[in-house]
Amino acid sequence: MAGNSHQKEKSMKRGNLPQLLPILIFIFLFACSGRGEFPVEDIKAPHLYQGTFSASPNPAYLNDTVLFQVGFKDFDGDTKRPMLALNLTDEEGNTQAISVEDFSIVGTKAGVISFSLLAGADSQGTYSLKISDDAGNISNAVLIQLFVNPIPRPEKDDDHETNDNSPDDDSSFDDDSGV
């Protein structure tokens, strides 16, 4: 008889799962959205993808042109002419707004935004980027650290091509093999 009651108990536990599943899903969705609904302003605002925010070259030399790119998505597609808000925070924690007037955008509902800056002596630090779409909805912020070498890029000498991986003389090799 004890085995039979154990079977009923086990089947009742399995039988309750289908009834509890919709309740669990509702609780999960309610908890994730915070209010039980999706905020409309979040759907209208553009989204920048942190993993796509890049700066090249990085590290840069003084006076290099650095290309910044970031992927975005805008559900309502009103990013024909967004405004960019770029801030630079230096190593001492000072933040300054960087003006970006000249940029390109490919796509309206999803795409890539690109712009270039000249690497100056005060260009090293953390860049924070947000965009606002045509309706004024503001995106999330993405961050990237740019490193700037304080000297200009060395000039390439076309007459003497050097390769740091190949020896120029035999003095770097000790032949202890006895061959």
LUMBASE-563275 format. One record per residue (C-alpha): x, y, z. Coordinates in nm, 4 decimals, always signed. Example, Ala and Ser with C-alpha at 12.3 -4.5 7.8 and 13.67 -1.06 7.14 Angstrom:
REM residues 2
+1.2300_-0.4500_+0.7800
+1.3670_-0.1060_+0.7140
END
This chain:
REM residues 179
+0.0000_+0.0000_+0.0000
+0.2909_+0.2334_+0.0774
+0.4236_+0.1947_-0.2776
+0.0832_+0.2908_-0.4210
+0.0624_+0.6167_-0.2208
+0.4169_+0.7035_-0.3329
+0.3066_+0.6607_-0.6963
+0.0056_+0.8909_-0.6441
+0.2264_+1.1502_-0.4763
+0.4767_+1.1353_-0.7653
+0.2031_+1.1635_-1.0307
+0.0451_+1.4585_-0.8463
+0.3789_+1.6428_-0.8487
+0.4116_+1.5916_-1.2243
+0.0468_+1.6823_-1.2718
+0.0916_+2.0210_-1.1025
+0.3804_+2.1314_-1.3231
+0.1656_+2.2077_-1.6326
-0.0682_+2.4129_-1.4129
+0.2166_+2.6059_-1.2524
+0.4075_+2.6745_-1.5745
+0.1910_+2.9697_-1.6941
+0.2088_+3.1236_-1.3465
+0.5865_+3.0876_-1.3388
+0.6183_+3.2443_-1.6847
+0.3964_+3.5362_-1.5804
+0.6035_+3.5932_-1.2656
+0.9253_+3.5807_-1.4691
+0.8006_+3.8321_-1.7278
+0.6584_+4.0610_-1.4606
+0.9865_+4.0557_-1.2661
+1.2000_+4.1187_-1.5761
+1.0060_+4.4218_-1.6937
+0.9678_+4.5715_-1.3486
+0.6100_+4.6865_-1.4086
+0.4554_+4.3877_-1.5794
+0.4771_+4.5569_-1.9179
+0.7477_+4.6600_-2.1612
+0.8337_+5.0294_-2.1303
+0.7471_+5.1963_-2.4607
+1.0307_+5.4484_-2.4312
+1.2861_+5.1651_-2.4187
+1.1545_+5.0220_-2.7451
+1.1666_+5.3611_-2.9189
+1.5185_+5.4485_-2.8017
+1.8104_+5.3341_-3.0151
+2.0378_+5.0653_-2.8725
+2.4180_+5.0706_-2.9122
+2.6021_+4.7380_-2.8929
+2.8982_+4.7506_-2.6541
+3.0742_+4.4585_-2.8234
+3.0843_+4.6462_-3.1542
+3.2276_+4.9759_-3.0266
+3.5810_+4.9940_-3.1643
+3.8635_+5.2414_-3.2158
+4.1328_+5.1771_-3.4743
+4.4244_+5.2013_-3.4390
+4.4279_+5.1389_-3.0686
+4.6808_+5.2125_-2.9343
+4.7254_+5.5141_-3.1587
+5.0277_+5.7349_-3.2084
+5.0102_+6.1101_-3.1586
+4.8457_+6.2738_-3.4652
+4.6976_+5.9444_-3.5951
+4.3444_+5.9534_-3.7304
+4.1413_+5.7132_-3.5156
+3.8296_+5.5543_-3.6667
+3.5483_+5.4837_-3.4194
+3.2638_+5.2485_-3.5143
+2.9606_+5.1158_-3.3296
+2.6687_+4.8943_-3.4253
+2.3164_+5.0045_-3.3384
+1.9515_+4.9025_-3.3562
+1.6515_+5.1359_-3.3575
+1.3165_+4.9602_-3.3542
+1.1193_+5.2472_-3.5036
+1.3895_+5.3376_-3.7576
+1.4071_+5.7116_-3.6977
+1.7865_+5.7383_-3.7001
+1.8249_+5.9110_-4.0364
+2.0206_+6.1945_-3.8743
+2.1021_+6.1102_-3.5110
+2.2923_+6.3346_-3.2760
+2.6065_+6.1972_-3.1147
+2.7086_+6.2713_-2.7564
+3.0722_+6.1741_-2.7038
+3.2551_+6.2288_-2.3758
+3.6176_+6.1633_-2.2886
+3.7218_+6.0885_-1.9311
+4.0972_+6.1128_-1.8796
+4.3142_+5.9231_-1.6325
+4.2596_+6.1902_-1.3639
+3.8810_+6.1552_-1.3906
+3.8220_+6.4818_-1.5789
+3.5404_+6.4569_-1.8349
+3.5047_+6.6697_-2.1450
+3.2499_+6.6689_-2.4264
+3.3953_+6.5959_-2.7692
+3.2202_+6.7515_-3.0678
+3.1457_+6.5068_-3.3495
+2.9915_+6.6884_-3.6440
+3.1149_+6.4698_-3.9275
+3.0041_+6.1065_-3.9073
+2.8496_+5.8448_-4.1312
+2.5565_+5.6180_-4.0631
+2.4606_+5.3095_-4.2578
+2.1079_+5.1796_-4.1929
+1.8052_+5.3213_-4.0123
+1.6634_+5.0312_-3.8092
+2.0031_+4.8660_-3.7664
+2.3473_+4.9526_-3.8876
+2.6817_+5.1123_-3.8114
+2.7822_+5.4638_-3.7112
+3.1397_+5.5726_-3.7935
+3.3419_+5.8831_-3.7144
+3.7080_+5.9812_-3.6948
+3.9081_+6.1862_-3.4481
+4.2663_+6.3074_-3.4489
+4.4688_+6.1554_-3.1633
+4.6089_+6.4484_-2.9683
+4.8194_+6.4643_-2.6562
+4.5016_+6.4786_-2.4455
+4.3065_+6.2100_-2.6361
+4.3913_+5.9124_-2.4160
+4.1151_+5.7920_-2.1876
+3.7698_+5.6375_-2.1796
+3.5245_+5.7431_-2.4482
+3.1525_+5.7241_-2.3733
+2.9091_+5.7425_-2.6650
+2.5309_+5.7901_-2.6729
+2.3095_+5.8800_-2.9654
+1.9678_+6.0376_-2.9881
+1.7377_+5.9534_-3.2769
+1.5297_+6.1985_-3.4808
+1.2531_+6.1935_-3.2161
+1.5011_+6.2722_-2.9359
+1.5053_+5.9234_-2.7781
+1.8443_+5.8669_-2.6135
+2.0346_+5.5392_-2.6394
+2.2328_+5.3529_-2.3809
+2.6007_+5.4441_-2.3406
+2.8900_+5.2378_-2.4762
+3.2494_+5.2751_-2.3581
+3.5928_+5.2215_-2.5055
+3.9430_+5.2919_-2.3763
+4.1773_+5.4614_-2.6236
+4.5511_+5.4513_-2.5652
+4.7686_+5.7162_-2.7308
+5.1465_+5.6888_-2.7655
+5.2815_+6.0369_-2.6775
+5.5123_+6.0432_-2.9792
+5.4193_+6.0685_-3.3480
+5.4150_+5.7516_-3.5563
+5.7666_+5.6673_-3.6777
+5.8190_+5.7372_-4.0454
+5.8599_+5.4331_-4.2662
+6.1982_+5.4147_-4.4333
+6.1335_+5.2719_-4.7788
+6.5068_+5.2103_-4.8423
+6.5547_+4.9896_-4.5387
+6.2732_+4.7552_-4.4589
+6.3208_+4.6079_-4.1162
+6.1622_+4.3026_-3.9682
+6.1980_+4.2677_-3.5934
+6.1440_+3.8929_-3.6204
+6.4421_+3.8256_-3.8449
+6.8018_+3.8675_-3.7304
+7.0122_+4.1318_-3.9061
+7.3380_+3.9854_-3.7810
+7.4629_+3.6628_-3.6275
+7.5511_+3.8168_-3.2900
+7.2112_+3.7303_-3.1428
+7.2694_+3.3572_-3.1899
+7.5000_+3.1436_-2.9838
+7.5852_+2.8240_-3.1532
+7.6539_+2.5896_-2.8635
+7.5450_+2.2855_-3.0569
+7.9000_+2.1999_-3.1566
+7.7941_+2.1250_-3.5111
END
